[in-house]
Amino acid sequence: MTMAQAPPAYAEILRRRGGPVAPMPAEDGVIDGMDATLRRKVGETWVRRAHEELKAAMSFTLLTRELLTVGAPPDVLARVARAVGDEVRHAEILRALGSRYLGAEARGPPGMSVEPSALGDHPRLLASLHAVTLCCVSETIASVFIEASHEAAVSPSVRASLGIVLADEVEHGRAGWAYLSSLRDDRAVMAAVQGAMVPMVRKALACWLDFEAITLPDGAPEHGLLSNDEVRACVITALRDLVLPGLSQVGLDVRAATAVLAEPTA
């Protein structure tokens, strides 16, 4: 290819590198037999979810910057930096999946403008809190959510796509736990995480349980889309059984955060 030739599409670049974009079968009877209205709504939902994946890529980009600033361990840096590319790939996977449902090529997500936050006087504390919030909390919840979505799905196209996303999300969560474990003897970091734990849990609940924009509140589980009630169950399960026990294992007091899960709004 000369410099004057058009570069290959992003999906083709990924194929050449051996990374599957959306390994969907040539035919999918589950999708082909759908009611047209539901099919359109499901397709639009997957395209919207593709946009969310790019927002995650932006978050991991900022976290990579913060961890580089504070000299995080190389293993953690490598995991977090890789997550940026993973999330971009997820966006392409879900865009392609949405296109399959819509029967036409869906447009890529729009650009985003995010100003990186100033690291301030305590960059190590900021990086640590960001790593815990993004990796230990959000990506751990995402792993439980995607696993449940994958298990519910009947469509071969959805199962193939979510299988790739799930494997990556698990690794993204591990990056945060690895970093937090490396700082368990840092009293300032542990105190900061302890102080932020309850607000962190409340924010996670508010973000994951914001259902106003959901077009299918009852879900379409055979197509990998859980109902609002099922999403709530995934979030509570992830926080109660994985996130808070993980924080407890590094010596933090999780009693107040656990009590938040029992509140009527949770």
C-alpha positions in Angstrom: 0.0 0.0 0.0 1.3 3.4 -0.9 0.7 6.5 1.2 -1.8 7.7 -1.4 -4.0 4.6 -1.1 -6.9 4.6 1.4 -6.0 2.7 4.6 -7.9 -0.5 5.3 -11.0 -0.3 7.5 -10.4 -0.7 11.3 -12.2 -4.1 11.2 -9.8 -5.3 8.5 -6.8 -4.2 10.5 -7.9 -6.2 13.5 -8.5 -9.2 11.3 -5.0 -9.0 10.0 -3.6 -8.9 13.5 -5.5 -12.0 14.4 -7.9 -10.3 16.7 -11.5 -11.2 15.9 -13.8 -8.2 15.4 -17.2 -9.8 15.6 -17.0 -13.6 14.9 -20.6 -13.9 14.0 -21.9 -16.8 11.9 -23.0 -16.3 8.3 -26.6 -16.9 9.3 -28.4 -16.4 12.6 -32.0 -17.8 12.6 -32.7 -16.2 16.0 -32.2 -12.7 14.6 -33.7 -13.5 11.2 -36.9 -14.7 12.8 -37.5 -11.6 14.9 -40.4 -9.1 14.8 -39.2 -6.1 12.9 -39.9 -3.5 15.6 -38.1 -5.5 18.3 -35.2 -6.2 16.0 -34.7 -2.5 15.3 -34.8 -1.7 19.1 -32.3 -4.4 19.9 -30.0 -3.2 17.1 -30.2 0.4 18.4 -29.4 -0.8 21.9 -26.3 -2.5 20.8 -25.1 0.6 18.8 -25.7 2.7 22.0 -23.7 0.1 24.0 -20.9 0.5 21.4 -20.8 4.2 22.3 -20.5 3.3 26.0 -17.5 1.2 25.2 -15.7 4.2 23.7 -16.4 6.1 26.9 -14.7 3.3 28.8 -11.7 3.6 26.4 -11.5 7.3 27.3 -11.5 6.5 31.1 -8.7 4.0 30.7 -6.7 6.5 28.7 -6.9 9.0 31.5 -6.1 6.3 34.1 -3.1 5.2 32.1 -1.8 8.8 32.2 -2.3 9.0 35.9 -0.6 5.7 36.6 2.4 6.7 34.4 2.6 9.9 36.4 2.9 8.1 39.7 5.1 5.2 38.5 2.7 2.3 38.9 4.2 -1.2 38.5 4.8 -2.2 34.9 2.3 -5.1 35.1 -0.5 -2.8 36.1 0.5 -0.2 33.5 0.5 -2.9 30.8 -2.9 -4.2 31.8 -4.5 -0.7 31.9 -2.9 0.5 28.7 -4.1 -2.6 26.9 -7.6 -1.9 28.2 -7.8 1.2 26.0 -7.4 -0.9 22.9 -9.7 -3.5 24.2 -12.5 -1.1 24.7 -12.1 0.4 21.2 -12.3 -3.2 19.9 -15.5 -3.8 22.0 -17.0 -0.7 20.5 -16.4 -2.1 17.0 -17.7 -5.5 18.0 -21.0 -4.1 19.3 -21.3 -1.7 16.4 -21.0 -4.7 14.1 -23.6 -6.6 16.2 -26.0 -3.7 16.1 -25.5 -3.5 12.3 -26.5 -7.2 12.1 -29.8 -6.5 13.8 -30.5 -3.3 11.9 -29.7 -4.9 8.6 -27.5 -2.0 7.6 -24.1 -0.7 8.5 -24.5 1.4 11.7 -22.5 4.6 12.0 -19.5 4.6 14.3 -19.8 6.4 17.7 -19.4 10.2 17.6 -16.2 11.8 18.9 -15.9 12.8 22.6 -14.2 15.7 24.2 -13.0 15.1 27.7 -10.6 17.3 29.5 -8.1 15.3 31.7 -8.5 16.2 35.3 -5.6 17.9 37.0 -3.5 15.6 39.2 -3.4 18.1 42.0 -1.2 17.8 45.1 -1.9 14.1 45.6 -1.5 12.4 42.3 -1.0 9.0 43.9 -4.2 9.2 45.8 -6.1 10.3 42.7 -4.7 7.5 40.6 -5.5 5.0 43.3 -9.1 6.1 43.7 -9.6 6.2 39.9 -8.1 2.7 39.6 -10.4 1.3 42.3 -13.5 3.1 40.9 -12.9 2.1 37.3 -11.3 -1.3 37.6 -12.2 -2.8 41.0 -15.8 -1.5 41.0 -17.1 -0.7 37.4 -15.2 -3.5 35.5 -16.0 -6.1 38.2 -19.7 -5.2 37.9 -19.4 -5.3 34.1 -17.9 -8.8 34.3 -20.9 -10.1 36.2 -23.3 -8.2 33.9 -21.8 -9.4 30.7 -21.5 -13.0 32.0 -25.3 -13.0 32.8 -26.0 -11.4 29.4 -24.0 -14.1 27.7 -25.6 -16.9 29.6 -29.1 -15.6 28.7 -28.4 -15.1 25.0 -29.6 -17.6 22.5 -28.5 -15.7 19.4 -25.1 -17.2 18.1 -24.1 -13.7 17.0 -24.6 -12.2 20.5 -22.9 -15.2 22.2 -19.9 -14.9 20.0 -19.6 -11.2 20.5 -20.1 -11.1 24.3 -17.7 -14.0 24.8 -14.9 -11.8 23.6 -16.0 -8.8 25.7 -16.4 -10.9 28.8 -12.8 -12.2 28.7 -11.4 -8.7 28.5 -13.6 -7.2 31.2 -12.4 -9.8 33.7 -8.8 -8.8 33.0 -9.6 -5.1 33.4 -11.0 -5.7 36.8 -7.8 -7.7 37.8 -5.7 -4.7 36.9 -7.3 -2.6 39.6 -7.1 -5.4 42.2 -3.4 -5.9 41.4 -2.7 -2.2 41.8 -4.6 -1.9 45.1 -2.8 -5.0 46.5 0.5 -3.3 45.7 -0.6 -0.4 47.9 -2.1 -2.2 50.8 0.7 -1.0 53.1 0.3 2.7 52.0 -1.7 4.2 54.8 -2.6 7.3 52.9 -4.0 5.4 50.0 -5.9 3.0 52.1 -7.4 5.8 54.2 -8.5 7.6 51.0 -10.1 4.4 49.6 -11.8 3.8 53.0 -13.2 7.4 53.0 -14.4 7.1 49.4 -16.0 3.6 49.7 -19.6 4.6 50.5 -19.8 7.4 47.9 -18.2 5.0 45.5 -20.8 2.3 46.0 -23.6 4.9 45.8 -22.2 6.2 42.6 -21.9 2.8 41.1 -25.6 2.0 41.9 -26.7 5.4 40.5 -24.8 4.8 37.2 -25.7 1.2 36.6 -29.3 1.6 37.7 -30.1 4.7 35.7 -32.8 3.2 33.5 -34.4 6.4 32.1 -32.7 5.9 28.6 -33.5 2.2 28.4 -35.9 1.4 25.5 -36.4 -2.2 26.5 -37.0 -2.2 30.3 -38.2 -5.9 30.2 -35.1 -6.7 28.2 -34.7 -9.2 25.4 -32.6 -11.9 27.1 -32.4 -14.2 24.1 -30.5 -11.3 22.4 -28.3 -10.6 25.4 -30.2 -7.7 26.8 -31.2 -8.1 30.4 -34.3 -6.6 32.0 -33.9 -3.7 34.5 -34.6 -6.1 37.4 -31.9 -8.5 36.1 -29.4 -5.7 35.8 -30.1 -4.6 39.3 -29.5 -8.1 40.6 -26.2 -8.3 38.7 -25.0 -5.0 40.2 -26.0 -5.9 43.8 -24.4 -9.4 43.4 -21.2 -8.0 42.0 -20.8 -5.4 44.8 -21.9 -7.8 47.6 -20.0 -10.9 46.6 -17.0 -9.6 44.7 -16.2 -5.9 45.2 -16.7 -5.5 48.9 -15.1 -8.8 49.9 -12.1 -7.8 47.7 -11.8 -4.5 49.5 -12.1 -6.3 52.8 -9.2 -8.6 51.9 -6.8 -5.6 51.7 -7.8 -4.6 55.2 -10.6 -2.1 54.6 -13.8 -1.9 56.7 -16.8 -2.6 54.3 -19.6 -2.6 56.9 -21.0 0.9 56.0 -20.7 0.2 52.3 -22.5 -3.2 52.7 -25.3 -1.4 54.6 -25.9 0.8 51.5 -26.9 -2.3 49.5 -29.7 -3.0 51.9 -31.2 0.5 51.5 -34.6 0.7 49.7 -33.1 2.7 46.8 -30.5 0.0 46.0 
